[in-house]
Amino acid sequence: MKRWAAMSKAFTRIGKDIVMAVKEGGPDPDANSKLRAVIQNAKAVNMPKDNIERAIKRASDKNQGDYKEVLFEGYAPHGIAILIETATDNNTRTVANIRSYFNKCNGSLGTSGSVEFMFDHTCSFTINGEGLDPEELELELIDFGAEEVFVDEDGIHIYAPFENFGAIQKELESRDIEIISSGFDRIPQVTKELNEEEVADVEKLLEKIEEDDDVQNVFHSMKE
């Protein structure tokens, strides 16, 4: 299950995504597919255009430090697996902070690979469905790795394994289909049901982790 942070946190998260995308592929969205995807997501959470442009400009500054993506794995109380995606410019600080949250809340920070295998790494797209036949689109996108396509009031949603993100993005853009937002998820293969008291124990840890400025996303195996 994915935990979504508040809007101010979302802006901070996207600001870091912009820095990493610009450092990796340059400040021109037309030539940088990763930056295009981040800008789409910024618009989806109503991030003002000025904020987006400032973030791109700031990221282009040679004095702007880079962020490194680091994945943390561990267990909350009651055997709940947790995956934490961070973007940090000081790994020593981030490691110390994350470890302290686990220690204070009776959890345990694990080693690399200790729980990641319990989650499926996926990508998703939400597109403008106007004038499109979802069933026909699903058949066409299977060749590019899509596994599931469904419709709701927000548009057409496409789900695929993580590694197929680039191929699907390229195909949608080549057809001039409007991508409203896109992203990545880590879906637990098995979830665990807890009682009310146990849920509160896990929530306490999740909230501490989410409040950390270096944390981008948090995933867990607790049944909602």
Summary of the structure (lengths in Angstrom):
residues: 224
radius of gyration: 18.5
end to end distance: 7.7
largest distance: 52.7
contacts: 672
relative contact order: 0.18
helix: 47%
strand: 27%
